[in-house]
Amino acid sequence: MNLSRSCSSLLLAGVLSISAAWAQLNVQASRQLIQRVIPNHHSAFTVEALPSASDENVFEVESAQGKIVLRGNNGVAVASALYHYLTEYAHCQVTWNGTNLNLPSPLPKVPTKVSKSSPYQYRYYLNYCTFNYSMSWWDWPRWQREIDWMALHGINMPLAITGEEYTWNEVYKEMGFTKEDLQDFFSGPAYFSWFWMGNLDGWGGPLPQSWMDSHKTLQEQIVKRERELGMKPVLPAFTGHVPAAFRKKYPQAKLKATNWTNGFADTYILDSEDPLFAEIGKKFLEKQTKLFGTDHLYSADTFNENEPPTDDPAYLSELSKRIYEGMRQADPKAVWVMQGWLFYSDRKFWKAPQIEALLKAVPDDGMILLDLAAEIEPVWKRTEAFHGKPWIWNMLNNFGGNVNLFGRMEGVAANPAKDLNDPKAGKLVGIGLTMEAIEQNPVIYELMMQHTWQRDAIELDSWLAKYARNRYRTTNPKLLEAWQVLRRTVYNGKDIRDGAESIVTGRPTFDSTTIWTRTKLNYPPAELLPAWDLFTEAAQQGVDSDGFRYDLVDVTRQVLANYALIVQKQWKTAYQKKDQAAFARYSKDFLDLISDMDQLLASRKDFMLGPWLKDARSWGTNAEEKALYEQNARDLITLWGDANSPLHEYSNRQWSGLLNDFYKPRWEQFFQLLTKSLQSNQQPNLQAFDQHIRQWEWQWVKKQNPFPAKEKGNSIQLSVSMHKKYRERLSQAYRP
């Protein structure tokens, strides 16, 4: 038997350093979760502990004495048992974008006892970037819903880095750093992910103390709830990133200045050879453990999108060894959880000798690797399965929180199981989700987490039928047909790394793409139209559920977003031909399309700017803090940095409010420039326009005009009206 596949093997028990506490069930926490998820039916369920002789996660579901009995060896197992019942027997569903908890009455009985065990010791969740592209402004009620979602979907190893800035502030204060020393160190709240990873300092700040205090409390709530349910949170560790003031306080320290990307100042990395490295690392973990406890799992990525000073394998080996030993000095049971992203993003540097040196310097029972984007490119296949280290198969799928329909459905259905059963895969001990942002493409995440409790590949036809029934409360054949279209088009995962964007969200240009607004689709856009037709027909036949409304809007949005590229080509051609009438007509069509998209998306909170800004401002304790947080929130999803940021549009969003107030005015100004050019028969000064629009964007980032936080309009009616308005135009546009 392959030792890496045996949950009961002594090797894994040693490698994973799992405490006996993980196999214990907090019955009260499980009952409270059931009450939160299905408050009107919780009394129909009972919870029982299921003893487990090993660290495997197991659950059972059966009907007994008029109750639905949920058994598990921890809270995640019990929650998974509940979700198994909800999806398989009650035909319900819980996703970020549409939930159906319309349980039938009476509740269906379970005909025979169901027993499940997970072949994956770990089910990892979150990416550093998720904490900002999606979670920047979350309060405890929103976190509580997410932790429940995690448990229902089998997550037991979440990244937990909220409040890290509080810990660092305490550590540096104790080391004698003043408030002034740290003023330019801590970033604003929307940029913590890159601050934590050592990519930037200070941007979006200065950070108020009130934020640190409130998020210390929030982190206490998060890890407490996660542990109550049997999860083992992954906490941060020291990676060498120190304040710029370190140079003055410790002039003899071995510091390396590094620059993540143009537009942001240098950050400073303390060399692991310096004795202060181990000292600070120990102080941080001791302080963090005092504040938030520990489960001995620590995230550390010393060179995230930053290259080491040398590619000498001996240097990298010593570097890795020192980082690990620094953790062990504070926690002898420490396990280093390391993202494998650097081996994907900087393969020119990380060749076989460098990877082997970095990994082999750490004992096998002291490190777990995250294959961060295994659905795109499995790094394990070119690293000898991470040279014998335990590793986790992760799906990334979304970059920057961009709004699009996209995923690798066939691969996600097949490849985790395929790799699990591959003898060459070494110590594959888990699966996970490492998207940069959530709250989009719910089908892909439901599909991925279906693997938690099975070893075999997922049969997509039957799974999609179940997914649609649970989501829409109907077996309408038109919707099954629509999903087969979506499977072949937006979710075919071909040709492009991540989902295409609409030209609407790009900084105005004659080209079909800009730096971060990539418009290449992985399917001919005409092939998506039948899915739109089928969803529209179902809407007209009375299908109406939360998930259906979301999907109908999302498919309509995608069709219109694709169509924008056609209209752009029309006004571009008219301009090149100096046809003023045609240019006026097509440029107006382009602006009208943006307004129509804005109106449609205003009917779903999932696609609105207002809640994002409202939530940001809610954390402010005074007008100054509210303004700072709103500027952070506006900046991240538009310029990302200052007026000259090279990352502008990286996190663009097709959101109501943003479309009409940011993207549309940009295009209007561009069209005004081109109209004057046609009228004067002179070339437009595009360079001057670029400088002007950058400053206009920066002023928009600093504005504080309010946006609606409540939905407006009927999603179904608006989607049907958009279909009526645009369907014939699209037929003509895509006609060969």
Summary of the structure (lengths in Angstrom):
residues: 736
radius of gyration: 26.1
end to end distance: 56.6
largest distance: 85.1
contacts: 2566
relative contact order: 0.09
helix: 51%
strand: 10%
